[in-house]
Amino acid sequence: MTRISLRSWLFLAAPVTTLLLLAALLMLPSDTSLRPLVQRLAPVATLHDAPLPGGGTAQLTKCAVDDGPRPRPRGEGERGDDPTLVLTAWDVRDPGPKGPGRPTFTIHLAIHVDDEPLLLEAPLTKGSVTVDLFGPHGEGRRASARGLTATVVHGGFEGRPVAAPPSGRFRVAPGKDLLLDVALPAGAICPGRSMLDVVKCSPETTNDAADCPVVTVTLSDPAIRAYRTARAGIHAEDGVPSEAREPFSDRLVAVSLEPDVRGT
C-alpha cells in the first residue's frame, strides 16, 4: 500500500482550498474591500446618553435619528416674532497639534424683542439649552446635547463674556439684541465623527445650502412664557383673553435653515 506523506497532503489540498475561497468571495456583495467586510461583521454597539464634563448630557441615543430640525412646539407663541432667537453664525476652531487647547465649536445667537423689554435670570438659561446638528439628505443627527448653558457676550468676533448685572437679570431692550454664545462639547458628537468634520457639507464642494448641516438651538426660560402671555393679553385681536388661551411656550427655537412655515 502506498502512503501519502503529510507534505503531499498539503500540496493536494492547496488547490481545493483556493477554489473554496474563490467561491466564497464570489458569493459576497460587490463591495468586498476589507473595511466594509469588517463593518458588516462587527457587532453594532448600543449608544447611551452620557454626562458631559462641563455640565449637560450628550444625547448619543439620538445619533442618526432624523425627526426634523424643528422640535414639536411646547405651546402657543413658539413660532412668533416677539421674542425671537436668531442663529447668527457658528465656527469651529482648531489650534493644531502645537497650539494650546482643543478644537472648539461655538454657536453665536441673538435674542430680539420688538416693543417691551424681556428680563432673563442670570446665569442665562442655566442648563436649559439644547443643541442638535443634523447632517444633510436625511442623514440624521451628527451631534446632540441638552442641559447646556448660554453665555452672554459683548459684540465683535471675539465675544467677551458679560458679567451678570447687580440685579441678577439680563435686560433685552427693544432694538438692542442680547448676544449669546453656546459651546457644543466634543463629547456630544456622534461616534465616527470629529469636531472638524461634523459641519462638512455633502458633497463638500457644493454651493447649495441644502447639502450642508442644519443646526437647531432651543432655549427655555419661564420669563419667555410670561412675556408671551403678557403680550397676548395686550394684543388679543381675536377677543380671547390670555388666561383662556392654550398655555404659552417657555422656549425659543432657532434653526439655521428650514422652509418658512410660520403660522402653520
DODREN-742458 format. One line per 10 residues: number of its first residue (from 1); their letters; for each residue x, y, z of C-alpha. Coordinates in steps of 0.1 Angstrom, whole numbers. Layout:
DODREN-742458
NUM> a> X,Y,Z ~ ...
END
This chain:
DODREN-742458
1> mtrislrswl> 0,0,0 ~ 13,34,-9 ~ 12,60,19 ~ 9,97,12 ~ 31,119,34 ~ 17,149,53 ~ 36,173,30 ~ 20,156,-1 ~ -15,160,15 ~ -9,197,19
11> flaapvttll> 1,201,-17 ~ -30,182,-28 ~ -53,203,-6 ~ -40,237,-16 ~ -59,239,-50 ~ -91,227,-33 ~ -88,253,-6 ~ -81,280,-32 ~ -112,271,-51 ~ -134,272,-20
21> llaallmlps> -121,307,-11 ~ -128,320,-46 ~ -163,306,-45 ~ -169,323,-11 ~ -156,356,-24 ~ -179,354,-55 ~ -209,350,-31 ~ -201,382,-12 ~ -217,415,-22 ~ -199,436,-49
31> dtslrplvqr> -182,458,-22 ~ -156,433,-9 ~ -130,457,4 ~ -117,448,39 ~ -132,477,57 ~ -168,472,46 ~ -165,435,53 ~ -152,442,88 ~ -180,467,94 ~ -206,442,83
41> lapvatlhda> -193,415,106 ~ -186,437,136 ~ -213,439,163 ~ -232,471,165 ~ -226,489,198 ~ -256,503,216 ~ -252,540,223 ~ -262,555,256 ~ -266,591,267 ~ -237,603,288
51> plpgggtaql> -229,633,311 ~ -207,660,297 ~ -177,672,317 ~ -188,709,317 ~ -224,700,325 ~ -253,688,304 ~ -259,655,287 ~ -247,641,253 ~ -278,626,237 ~ -259,599,218
61> tkcavddgpr> -291,578,216 ~ -303,603,190 ~ -274,598,167 ~ -285,594,131 ~ -322,600,141 ~ -339,622,115 ~ -370,636,131 ~ -368,670,116 ~ -348,700,128 ~ -376,719,145
71> prprgegerg> -390,702,176 ~ -427,699,183 ~ -439,732,199 ~ -444,732,237 ~ -473,757,235 ~ -485,788,218 ~ -462,815,206 ~ -432,794,198 ~ -432,805,161 ~ -440,841,169
81> ddptlvltaw> -418,871,161 ~ -417,885,196 ~ -394,875,212 ~ -372,856,187 ~ -339,837,189 ~ -317,842,158 ~ -288,820,149 ~ -262,844,135 ~ -232,821,129 ~ -211,792,141
91> dvrdpgpkgp> -174,784,140 ~ -151,756,146 ~ -115,764,156 ~ -86,740,156 ~ -55,751,175 ~ -35,725,157 ~ -11,699,171 ~ 12,726,186 ~ -14,751,197 ~ -29,754,232
101> grptftihla> -63,738,239 ~ -86,716,219 ~ -109,722,189 ~ -140,742,198 ~ -174,745,183 ~ -192,777,192 ~ -227,788,181 ~ -235,825,181 ~ -271,837,187 ~ -291,868,194
111> ihvddeplll> -324,874,213 ~ -346,901,199 ~ -377,918,212 ~ -400,943,195 ~ -417,966,219 ~ -413,955,256 ~ -381,946,274 ~ -375,910,284 ~ -358,902,317 ~ -339,869,319
121> eapltkgsvt> -323,855,351 ~ -285,852,353 ~ -267,830,346 ~ -288,829,314 ~ -309,798,310 ~ -286,777,331 ~ -289,741,320 ~ -318,747,297 ~ -302,749,262 ~ -304,721,237
131> vdlfgphgeg> -282,718,205 ~ -288,694,177 ~ -268,693,145 ~ -283,674,116 ~ -265,661,85 ~ -280,668,51 ~ -302,645,30 ~ -319,627,58 ~ -286,617,75 ~ -300,625,109
141> rrasarglta> -281,639,139 ~ -244,642,139 ~ -243,658,174 ~ -268,664,201 ~ -266,678,237 ~ -291,690,262 ~ -287,708,295 ~ -262,734,282 ~ -259,770,293 ~ -256,800,271
151> tvvhggfegr> -230,828,278 ~ -240,865,273 ~ -212,882,253 ~ -202,916,240 ~ -203,923,203 ~ -175,915,179 ~ -160,884,165 ~ -142,875,198 ~ -172,879,220 ~ -161,885,256
161> pvaappsgrf> -184,873,284 ~ -207,899,300 ~ -207,900,338 ~ -241,894,354 ~ -258,926,363 ~ -262,936,400 ~ -300,930,396 ~ -293,893,387 ~ -312,897,355 ~ -302,904,319
171> rvapgkdlll> -324,930,302 ~ -332,925,265 ~ -342,960,253 ~ -362,966,221 ~ -338,973,193 ~ -308,961,213 ~ -302,924,208 ~ -288,903,236 ~ -258,883,221 ~ -252,847,232
181> dvalpagaic> -226,820,227 ~ -232,783,232 ~ -204,759,232 ~ -210,724,217 ~ -189,699,237 ~ -168,674,219 ~ -185,646,238 ~ -218,654,222 ~ -205,645,187 ~ -217,611,175
191> pgrsmldvvk> -191,583,172 ~ -172,581,140 ~ -170,619,136 ~ -147,646,148 ~ -154,683,157 ~ -136,693,125 ~ -157,673,100 ~ -191,674,118 ~ -200,706,98 ~ -189,693,64
201> cspettndaa> -213,695,35 ~ -221,666,12 ~ -206,670,-13 ~ -180,692,3 ~ -177,714,-28 ~ -214,722,-30 ~ -229,757,-34 ~ -263,745,-23 ~ -272,751,14 ~ -294,720,13
211> dcpvvtvtls> -262,699,10 ~ -250,713,44 ~ -257,705,80 ~ -286,722,99 ~ -281,735,135 ~ -310,738,159 ~ -308,756,192 ~ -336,756,218 ~ -335,779,249 ~ -361,777,277
221> dpairayrta> -368,802,304 ~ -400,809,325 ~ -396,846,316 ~ -403,838,280 ~ -437,823,288 ~ -445,853,310 ~ -436,877,282 ~ -457,859,256 ~ -486,857,280 ~ -485,894,288
231> ragihaedgv> -481,904,251 ~ -511,882,241 ~ -532,899,268 ~ -523,933,253 ~ -528,923,216 ~ -557,899,219 ~ -572,909,185 ~ -593,878,184 ~ -610,887,217 ~ -597,857,235
241> psearepfsd> -580,868,268 ~ -545,854,275 ~ -557,833,305 ~ -582,814,283 ~ -556,805,256 ~ -535,774,253 ~ -505,776,276 ~ -477,796,261 ~ -443,781,253 ~ -414,790,275
251> rlvavslepd> -390,781,247 ~ -372,800,219 ~ -361,780,189 ~ -335,789,162 ~ -330,767,131 ~ -302,776,107 ~ -321,765,76 ~ -357,755,71 ~ -387,764,50 ~ -407,794,62
261> vrgt> -436,776,78 ~ -446,803,103 ~ -482,801,112 ~ -487,765,101
END
